[in-house]
């Protein structure tokens, strides 16, 4: 994460009456340069003038979008002007300051955190340039305020409060009703009925609102609000200063889906700063006006995504793209939507999920390894198998000329107790070609221990299978031989025979047979079969 702090720098010259200069610090853990923190001082008068021009520009965009909501030419014109505003802001704040250039090399998963004094909270940091684009399109943007007072106590609660503050305008009122109805439907699957509280119309009063705030974890407010507080239907007012003095450490997310809810300045505390000071962890709002249709879309989409477990930083970042796709690139909510919150951290659920996936992958790898060992034991040249074959064949032999120690017969692994035993060639299974119907038996020589080595019972015996199959070439089933004999293309036929008869360093014979059989069974011409053969086997002339 890159943290950019923009602090007010007052001097004796302006005597705290004029707009202060800005002192900018850029904290990037990946680009630290020794023991020096690089800073930049920017003229406060220039920033004040930029904010004034920006507010006028946003008002013009709102009028254009209201008159031509689906006009692509209008969106293109807005984006063109927005890029100019973006470059102007970057030149004003950073110029050629080296650390900020590292943002251009980042991928979209790395958040950018802006910590500002109230004098510079109205600056649209979201539109700064990033990787030949605008910052809000490439990186999650998080804001923080600076304050002398903040509620640090945390209280765990379960409930959510939905507030519908109706407006005199009937269109806005209907939009607010529909928004809260849809959100309530979404949240009802996650929250119990007692934990899902709704306040609207006559039920929404100052006293009732203040009564519910300490008993919830989430707050969604839809409707009209003032920059400096909330005006209720009964005429009462709850100011931002009053909210800031409350102890609301129980609030995890406060979403004020209303105009100027994210506004913050030196003269006006604002709803965002008030709730953050009172202890709220996250606050989502708007630094400018927002249309009712766009607000309704954002509110419903946010809670829908939140219930899937996605981090809030990522939700806001993805929603900016969705707003642009649905309402056009000129929609102001794409860059006036503000998220105030703590520094980006991997949540417990995220870490737990990573640990679970890693443990699951390890468990699956152990199962796969155990299966391969088991398979190798049952098909490979295992000495114990050879021992069992010796015992089995010696017992079934009528002549019984191979004497075996009783201890060895009961426990074949105890051959180390027989000091003179040497199994030169056990009745071993053929490992290369396990498709034979019977085992190939070769010469076996057994010597008895020292105390009986001179006995007449010491025997050398040869056991051979009558007419054993030649091991110069692998055994190929008749049906596969017939399929090979029917091949008309000499190129394909020679390649198949060479692939089957020659030993392959990586592919076992059984697998080679299966590959050839699958290819020859295809209902295609031989040119296509030869092409498939080369692709699957890596065969080359």
C-alpha positions as CSV (number, residue, x, y, z in Angstrom):
1,X,0.0,0.0,0.0
2,X,1.1,3.6,-0.7
3,X,0.1,6.1,1.9
4,X,0.0,9.8,0.9
5,X,-0.4,12.3,3.7
6,X,-1.5,15.9,2.8
7,X,-1.2,18.1,5.8
8,X,-2.0,21.8,6.4
9,X,1.1,23.9,6.9
10,X,0.1,27.2,8.6
11,X,2.7,29.9,9.0
12,X,3.0,33.2,10.9
13,X,2.8,35.0,7.7
14,X,-0.9,34.2,7.0
15,X,-1.7,34.2,10.8
16,X,-4.1,31.2,10.4
17,X,-6.7,33.3,8.4
18,X,-5.7,32.5,4.8
19,X,-5.9,29.1,3.2
20,X,-2.8,27.1,4.4
21,X,-0.1,25.6,2.2
22,X,-0.1,21.8,1.8
23,X,2.8,19.6,2.9
24,X,2.8,16.3,1.1
25,X,4.5,13.1,2.4
26,X,4.5,9.9,0.4
27,X,5.1,6.6,2.3
28,X,5.9,3.7,0.1
29,X,7.5,0.7,1.8
30,X,8.9,-0.6,-1.5
31,X,10.6,2.7,-2.4
32,X,12.2,3.9,0.8
33,X,15.4,6.0,0.3
34,X,17.6,5.8,3.3
35,X,16.8,7.9,6.3
36,X,15.2,10.8,4.5
37,X,11.5,11.3,4.0
38,X,10.9,13.2,0.8
39,X,8.2,15.9,1.0
40,X,6.7,18.6,-1.2
41,X,5.1,21.9,-0.2
42,X,2.3,23.2,-2.4
43,X,0.7,26.6,-2.5
44,X,-2.6,26.6,-0.6
45,X,-3.9,29.4,-2.9
46,X,-3.4,27.2,-5.9
47,X,-5.2,24.3,-4.3
48,X,-8.1,26.5,-3.2
49,X,-8.5,27.8,-6.7
50,X,-8.5,24.2,-8.2
51,X,-11.2,23.1,-5.7
52,X,-13.4,26.0,-6.8
53,X,-13.0,25.2,-10.5
54,X,-13.6,21.5,-9.8
55,X,-16.9,22.2,-8.1
56,X,-18.1,24.2,-11.1
57,X,-16.9,21.5,-13.5
58,X,-18.9,18.8,-11.6
59,X,-22.1,20.9,-11.7
60,X,-21.7,21.2,-15.5
61,X,-21.3,17.4,-15.8
62,X,-24.4,16.8,-13.8
63,X,-26.4,19.0,-16.0
64,X,-25.0,17.4,-19.2
65,X,-25.7,13.9,-17.9
66,X,-29.2,14.9,-16.8
67,X,-30.1,16.2,-20.3
68,X,-28.2,13.5,-22.3
69,X,-27.9,10.4,-20.0
70,X,-27.1,8.0,-22.9
71,X,-25.2,10.2,-25.3
72,X,-21.8,8.6,-25.9
73,X,-20.4,11.9,-27.4
74,X,-21.2,13.6,-24.1
75,X,-19.4,10.9,-22.2
76,X,-16.4,11.2,-24.5
77,X,-16.3,15.0,-24.0
78,X,-16.5,14.6,-20.2
79,X,-13.7,12.0,-20.2
80,X,-11.5,14.2,-22.4
81,X,-11.9,17.2,-20.0
82,X,-11.5,14.9,-17.0
83,X,-8.1,13.8,-18.2
84,X,-7.0,17.4,-18.5
85,X,-8.2,18.0,-14.9
86,X,-6.3,14.9,-13.8
87,X,-3.0,16.0,-15.3
88,X,-3.5,19.5,-13.9
89,X,-4.0,18.1,-10.4
90,X,-1.0,15.8,-10.7
91,X,1.2,18.7,-11.8
92,X,-0.1,20.9,-8.9
93,X,0.4,18.3,-6.1
94,X,3.4,16.2,-7.2
95,X,5.0,17.5,-10.4
96,X,8.0,15.1,-10.9
97,X,8.1,13.7,-7.4
98,X,9.7,10.3,-7.8
99,X,7.8,8.1,-5.3
100,X,4.4,8.9,-6.8
101,X,5.7,7.6,-10.1
102,X,5.9,4.1,-8.6
103,X,2.0,4.0,-8.7
104,X,2.2,3.8,-12.5
105,X,4.0,0.4,-12.1
106,X,1.4,-1.1,-9.8
107,X,-1.3,-3.5,-10.6
108,X,-4.9,-2.8,-9.6
109,X,-4.8,-4.9,-6.5
110,X,-2.6,-2.4,-4.5
111,X,-4.7,0.2,-2.7
112,X,-3.7,3.9,-2.4
113,X,-4.4,5.6,0.9
114,X,-4.9,9.4,1.2
115,X,-4.7,10.9,4.7
116,X,-5.7,14.6,4.6
117,X,-6.4,17.5,6.8
118,X,-9.9,18.9,6.4
119,X,-8.6,21.8,4.4
120,X,-7.7,19.5,1.5
121,X,-10.5,16.8,1.8
122,X,-12.4,18.3,-1.1
123,X,-9.6,17.6,-3.6
124,X,-10.6,14.8,-6.0
125,X,-7.7,12.5,-5.5
126,X,-9.5,9.7,-7.2
127,X,-8.9,11.3,-10.7
128,X,-5.1,11.5,-10.4
129,X,-3.3,9.8,-13.3
130,X,-2.2,6.2,-13.0
131,X,-0.6,4.0,-15.7
132,X,-1.9,6.2,-18.6
133,X,-5.4,6.1,-17.0
134,X,-7.3,7.6,-14.0
135,X,-6.4,6.4,-10.5
136,X,-9.9,5.2,-9.6
137,X,-9.9,2.9,-12.7
138,X,-6.6,1.2,-11.8
139,X,-6.3,1.2,-8.0
140,X,-8.6,1.0,-5.0
141,X,-8.6,4.4,-3.3
142,X,-9.1,4.8,0.4
143,X,-9.4,8.0,2.3
144,X,-8.7,8.9,6.0
145,X,-9.2,12.0,8.0
146,X,-7.0,13.5,10.8
147,X,-8.6,14.4,14.1
148,X,-7.7,15.1,17.7
149,X,-10.6,13.0,18.9
150,X,-11.6,9.5,18.0
151,X,-13.6,6.8,19.8
152,X,-11.4,3.8,20.3
153,X,-13.7,1.4,22.2
154,X,-15.2,-1.4,20.1
155,X,-18.5,-3.0,20.9
156,X,-19.7,-6.1,19.0
157,X,-23.3,-5.9,17.8
158,X,-25.2,-7.9,15.2
159,X,-27.9,-5.7,13.8
160,X,-28.3,-3.5,10.8
161,X,-30.4,-0.3,10.5
162,X,-32.1,0.7,7.2
163,X,-33.1,4.4,7.2
164,X,-35.4,5.8,4.5
165,X,-35.5,9.6,4.8
166,X,-38.1,10.7,2.3
167,X,-37.9,13.9,0.3
168,X,-40.5,16.4,-1.0
169,X,-39.7,15.3,-4.5
170,X,-41.9,12.3,-5.3
171,X,-39.4,10.8,-7.8
172,X,-36.7,10.7,-5.1
173,X,-39.1,9.3,-2.5
174,X,-40.1,6.4,-4.8
175,X,-36.5,5.7,-5.6
176,X,-35.6,5.6,-1.9
177,X,-38.5,3.3,-1.1
178,X,-37.5,0.9,-3.9
179,X,-33.8,1.0,-2.8
180,X,-34.5,0.1,0.8
181,X,-37.1,-2.6,-0.2
182,X,-34.5,-4.4,-2.4
183,X,-31.8,-4.1,0.2
184,X,-34.1,-5.5,2.9
185,X,-34.8,-8.5,0.7
186,X,-31.0,-9.1,0.2
187,X,-30.2,-8.7,3.9
188,X,-33.1,-10.8,5.2
189,X,-31.1,-14.0,4.0
190,X,-28.2,-13.0,6.3
191,X,-29.8,-11.3,9.3
192,X,-32.5,-12.4,11.6
193,X,-35.7,-10.5,11.7
194,X,-35.0,-8.9,15.1
195,X,-31.6,-7.8,13.9
196,X,-32.9,-6.1,10.7
197,X,-34.4,-2.7,11.8
198,X,-36.1,-0.3,9.4
199,X,-36.9,3.4,10.1
200,X,-38.9,5.5,7.7
201,X,-41.5,8.2,7.5
202,X,-43.1,8.8,10.9
203,X,-41.0,6.2,12.7
204,X,-37.9,8.1,11.7
205,X,-37.3,10.7,14.4
206,X,-34.1,12.1,16.0
207,X,-34.7,10.3,19.3
208,X,-35.5,6.9,17.7
209,X,-32.5,7.2,15.4
210,X,-30.1,7.9,18.3
211,X,-31.7,5.1,20.3
212,X,-30.9,2.5,17.6
213,X,-27.4,3.6,16.7
214,X,-25.6,2.0,19.7
215,X,-27.3,-1.4,19.0
216,X,-26.2,-2.1,15.4
217,X,-23.1,-2.9,13.4
218,X,-24.2,-1.6,10.1
219,X,-26.1,1.5,9.0
220,X,-27.5,2.2,5.5
221,X,-29.1,5.6,5.1
222,X,-31.0,6.5,1.9
223,X,-32.6,9.8,1.2
224,X,-31.9,13.5,1.8
225,X,-29.2,14.8,4.1
226,X,-27.4,18.1,4.7
227,X,-23.7,18.6,4.5
228,X,-23.6,19.4,8.3
229,X,-26.2,16.8,9.5
230,X,-29.5,15.0,9.1
231,X,-32.8,16.8,8.8
232,X,-35.7,14.6,10.0
233,X,-39.3,14.7,8.8
234,X,-40.5,16.2,12.1
235,X,-38.2,19.2,11.6
236,X,-35.6,18.2,14.1
237,X,-31.9,18.3,13.2
238,X,-29.0,16.0,14.2
239,X,-25.7,17.9,13.5
240,X,-22.4,16.5,12.5
241,X,-20.8,17.9,15.7
242,X,-23.3,16.1,17.9
243,X,-22.7,12.8,16.0
244,X,-18.9,13.2,16.4
245,X,-19.3,13.3,20.2
246,X,-21.1,10.0,20.4
247,X,-19.5,6.7,21.2
248,X,-20.3,4.5,18.2
249,X,-17.4,2.0,18.2
250,X,-20.0,-0.7,17.4
251,X,-20.4,0.6,13.9
252,X,-18.4,-1.4,11.3
253,X,-19.9,0.1,8.1
254,X,-21.9,3.4,7.7
255,X,-23.2,3.9,4.1
256,X,-24.8,7.3,3.6
257,X,-26.4,7.0,0.2
258,X,-27.0,10.8,-0.2
259,X,-25.6,13.9,-1.7
260,X,-22.5,15.5,-0.1
261,X,-22.4,12.8,2.7
262,X,-18.6,12.4,2.2
263,X,-18.0,16.2,2.2
264,X,-15.4,17.4,4.8
265,X,-13.8,20.8,5.2
266,X,-12.3,23.1,7.8
267,X,-15.6,25.0,8.3
268,X,-17.9,22.0,8.1
269,X,-17.1,18.7,9.9
270,X,-19.4,16.7,7.6
271,X,-21.1,13.3,8.2
272,X,-18.1,11.2,7.2
273,X,-15.7,12.8,9.6
274,X,-18.4,12.9,12.4
275,X,-19.1,9.1,12.2
276,X,-15.4,8.3,11.9
277,X,-14.6,10.4,15.0
278,X,-17.4,8.6,16.9
279,X,-15.8,5.3,16.2
280,X,-17.2,3.9,12.9
281,X,-14.6,1.7,11.0
282,X,-15.8,2.4,7.4
283,X,-17.8,5.2,5.9
284,X,-19.1,5.3,2.3
285,X,-20.6,8.4,0.8
286,X,-20.3,11.0,-2.0
287,X,-18.2,14.2,-2.1
288,X,-20.7,15.7,-4.6
289,X,-24.3,15.4,-5.7
290,X,-25.6,12.0,-7.0
291,X,-28.7,11.2,-9.0
292,X,-31.4,9.0,-7.4
293,X,-31.1,6.2,-10.1
294,X,-27.4,5.9,-9.7
295,X,-27.6,6.0,-5.9
296,X,-30.2,3.2,-5.9
297,X,-28.0,1.1,-8.1
298,X,-25.0,1.6,-5.9
299,X,-26.8,0.9,-2.7
300,X,-28.3,-2.4,-3.8
301,X,-25.1,-3.6,-5.5
302,X,-22.9,-2.8,-2.5
303,X,-24.9,-4.9,0.0
304,X,-25.3,-7.7,-2.5
305,X,-21.5,-7.9,-2.9
306,X,-20.8,-7.4,0.8
307,X,-22.7,-10.6,1.7
308,X,-20.4,-12.6,-0.6
309,X,-17.5,-11.8,1.7
310,X,-15.5,-9.5,-0.6
311,X,-13.4,-6.8,1.1
312,X,-14.9,-3.3,1.0
313,X,-11.9,-1.8,-0.8
314,X,-12.5,-4.3,-3.6
315,X,-16.2,-3.8,-3.7
316,X,-15.9,0.0,-4.2
317,X,-13.2,-0.6,-6.9
318,X,-15.4,-3.0,-8.8
319,X,-18.5,-0.9,-8.4
320,X,-16.8,2.1,-10.1
321,X,-16.4,0.0,-13.2
322,X,-20.0,-1.2,-13.0
323,X,-21.3,2.3,-12.7
324,X,-19.3,3.4,-15.7
325,X,-20.6,0.4,-17.7
326,X,-24.2,1.0,-16.8
327,X,-24.5,4.8,-16.8
328,X,-21.5,5.8,-19.0
329,X,-18.0,7.0,-18.4
330,X,-19.2,10.5,-17.8
331,X,-21.2,9.6,-14.7
332,X,-19.8,11.6,-11.8
333,X,-20.5,8.9,-9.2
334,X,-17.6,6.9,-10.6
335,X,-15.1,9.3,-9.1
336,X,-17.2,11.2,-6.4
337,X,-18.0,7.9,-4.5
338,X,-15.7,8.0,-1.4
339,X,-14.6,5.3,0.9
340,X,-13.1,6.2,4.3
341,X,-11.5,3.4,6.2
342,X,-8.5,1.9,7.9
343,X,-5.3,0.9,6.2
344,X,-5.7,-2.1,4.0
345,X,-5.3,-5.3,5.9
346,X,-6.0,-8.9,5.0
347,X,-9.1,-9.8,7.0
348,X,-9.2,-12.8,9.2
349,X,-11.6,-14.6,6.8
350,X,-9.2,-13.9,4.0
351,X,-6.2,-15.4,5.9
352,X,-8.3,-18.3,7.1
353,X,-9.4,-19.1,3.5
354,X,-5.8,-19.0,2.3
355,X,-4.8,-21.4,5.1
356,X,-7.7,-23.7,4.4
357,X,-6.9,-23.8,0.7
358,X,-3.2,-24.5,1.5
359,X,-4.1,-27.3,3.9
360,X,-6.5,-28.8,1.4
361,X,-3.9,-28.8,-1.3
362,X,-1.4,-30.5,1.0
363,X,-3.9,-33.1,2.0
364,X,-4.8,-33.8,-1.7
365,X,-1.0,-34.1,-2.5
366,X,-0.6,-36.6,0.3
367,X,-3.5,-38.7,-0.9
368,X,-2.1,-38.6,-4.5
369,X,1.4,-39.6,-3.2
370,X,0.0,-42.5,-1.2
371,X,-2.0,-43.7,-4.2
372,X,1.1,-43.7,-6.4
373,X,3.1,-45.6,-3.8
374,X,0.3,-48.2,-3.4
375,X,0.1,-48.5,-7.2
376,X,3.9,-49.0,-7.5
377,X,3.9,-51.6,-4.7
378,X,1.2,-53.6,-6.5
379,X,2.7,-53.5,-10.0
380,X,6.4,-53.1,-9.4
381,X,9.4,-55.4,-8.7
382,X,8.8,-55.8,-5.0
383,X,11.1,-58.3,-3.2
384,X,8.4,-59.5,-0.8
385,X,6.3,-60.5,-3.8
386,X,9.2,-62.6,-5.1
387,X,9.6,-64.2,-1.6
388,X,6.0,-65.2,-1.6
389,X,6.3,-66.7,-5.1
390,X,9.3,-68.8,-3.9
391,X,7.3,-70.1,-0.9
392,X,4.2,-70.7,-2.9
393,X,5.9,-72.6,-5.7
394,X,8.2,-74.6,-3.3
395,X,5.1,-75.7,-1.3
396,X,3.2,-76.8,-4.3
397,X,6.2,-78.7,-5.7
398,X,5.7,-82.4,-5.3
399,X,9.4,-83.2,-5.0
400,X,9.9,-80.7,-2.2
401,X,13.6,-80.4,-2.8
402,X,13.9,-76.8,-1.6
403,X,14.2,-76.9,2.2
404,X,13.2,-73.7,4.0
405,X,13.9,-72.6,7.5
406,X,10.6,-72.5,9.5
407,X,11.3,-69.0,10.7
408,X,11.8,-67.8,7.1
409,X,8.6,-69.4,6.0
410,X,6.6,-67.6,8.6
411,X,8.3,-64.3,8.1
412,X,9.9,-63.8,4.7
413,X,11.4,-60.5,5.8
414,X,13.7,-62.3,8.3
415,X,16.1,-63.5,5.7
416,X,18.8,-61.5,7.4
417,X,18.8,-64.2,10.1
418,X,20.0,-66.7,7.5
419,X,23.7,-65.6,7.3
420,X,24.4,-67.4,4.0
421,X,21.3,-66.6,2.0
422,X,21.8,-64.9,-1.3
423,X,18.9,-64.4,-3.6
424,X,20.7,-63.9,-6.9
425,X,17.5,-63.8,-9.0
426,X,14.1,-64.1,-7.3
427,X,11.0,-65.3,-9.1
428,X,10.6,-61.7,-10.0
429,X,7.7,-60.1,-11.8
430,X,8.5,-58.5,-15.1
431,X,8.3,-54.8,-14.3
432,X,8.5,-53.5,-17.9
433,X,5.8,-55.6,-19.3
434,X,3.2,-56.5,-16.7
435,X,0.7,-57.6,-19.2
436,X,1.8,-61.2,-19.4
437,X,-0.7,-63.7,-18.1
438,X,1.9,-65.4,-15.9
439,X,5.1,-64.4,-14.3
440,X,8.5,-65.1,-15.9
441,X,10.5,-67.3,-13.6
442,X,14.3,-67.3,-13.8
443,X,17.0,-69.2,-12.1
444,X,17.1,-69.1,-8.3
445,X,19.9,-70.2,-6.0
446,X,19.3,-70.7,-2.3
447,X,22.1,-71.4,0.2
448,X,21.4,-72.7,3.7
449,X,23.0,-71.3,6.9
450,X,26.5,-72.2,8.0
451,X,25.3,-75.0,10.3
452,X,23.5,-76.8,7.5
453,X,25.5,-75.7,4.5
454,X,27.2,-79.0,4.2
455,X,24.0,-80.9,4.3
456,X,22.9,-83.0,1.3
457,X,19.7,-80.9,1.3
458,X,21.6,-77.9,-0.1
459,X,20.2,-77.7,-3.6
460,X,20.5,-75.5,-6.7
461,X,17.3,-75.6,-8.6
462,X,16.2,-74.1,-11.9
463,X,12.6,-73.3,-12.6
464,X,11.6,-72.2,-16.1
465,X,8.4,-71.6,-17.9
466,X,7.8,-73.5,-21.0
467,X,8.1,-71.4,-24.1
468,X,8.3,-68.0,-22.3
469,X,7.4,-65.0,-24.5
470,X,10.2,-63.2,-26.0
471,X,11.2,-60.1,-24.1
472,X,12.9,-58.5,-27.0
473,X,9.6,-57.0,-28.0
474,X,6.6,-56.0,-25.8
475,X,3.5,-58.1,-25.9
476,X,0.7,-56.4,-27.9
477,X,-2.8,-57.7,-27.8
478,X,-4.3,-59.2,-30.9
479,X,-7.0,-56.5,-31.4
480,X,-4.3,-53.8,-31.3
481,X,-2.2,-55.8,-33.8
482,X,-5.1,-56.0,-36.1
483,X,-5.7,-52.3,-35.9
484,X,-2.0,-51.6,-36.7
485,X,-2.0,-54.0,-39.6
486,X,-5.0,-52.2,-41.1
487,X,-3.1,-48.9,-41.2
488,X,-2.6,-47.9,-44.9
489,X,-0.3,-44.9,-44.3
490,X,3.3,-46.2,-44.0
491,X,4.3,-43.0,-42.2
492,X,1.7,-43.6,-39.4
493,X,2.3,-47.4,-39.3
494,X,6.1,-47.0,-38.9
495,X,5.6,-44.3,-36.3
496,X,3.2,-46.5,-34.2
497,X,5.4,-49.6,-34.3
498,X,8.5,-47.6,-33.4
499,X,6.6,-45.9,-30.5
500,X,5.4,-49.3,-29.1
501,X,8.6,-51.3,-29.6
502,X,11.2,-48.9,-28.4
503,X,11.6,-48.1,-24.7
504,X,10.3,-44.7,-23.7
505,X,12.0,-42.8,-20.8
506,X,8.7,-41.2,-19.5
507,X,5.8,-43.1,-20.8
508,X,5.2,-46.7,-19.7
509,X,4.2,-49.4,-22.1
510,X,0.6,-49.7,-20.8
511,X,0.1,-46.0,-21.3
512,X,1.6,-46.2,-24.8
513,X,-0.8,-48.9,-25.8
514,X,-3.7,-46.9,-24.5
515,X,-2.6,-43.8,-26.4
516,X,-2.2,-45.7,-29.7
517,X,-5.5,-47.6,-29.2
518,X,-7.4,-44.3,-28.5
519,X,-5.9,-42.6,-31.6
520,X,-6.6,-45.6,-34.0
521,X,-10.2,-45.8,-32.8
522,X,-10.9,-42.2,-33.9
523,X,-13.4,-41.9,-36.8
524,X,-11.1,-39.7,-38.8
525,X,-8.7,-40.1,-41.7
526,X,-5.2,-41.3,-41.2
527,X,-3.6,-37.9,-41.8
528,X,-5.6,-36.5,-38.8
529,X,-4.7,-39.6,-36.7
530,X,-1.0,-39.0,-37.5
531,X,-1.3,-35.4,-36.5
532,X,-3.0,-36.4,-33.2
533,X,-0.3,-39.1,-32.7
534,X,2.5,-36.5,-33.0
535,X,0.7,-34.1,-30.6
536,X,0.1,-36.6,-27.9
537,X,3.4,-38.5,-28.0
538,X,5.8,-35.8,-29.2
539,X,6.9,-38.2,-31.9
540,X,9.3,-36.9,-34.6
541,X,10.9,-38.8,-37.5
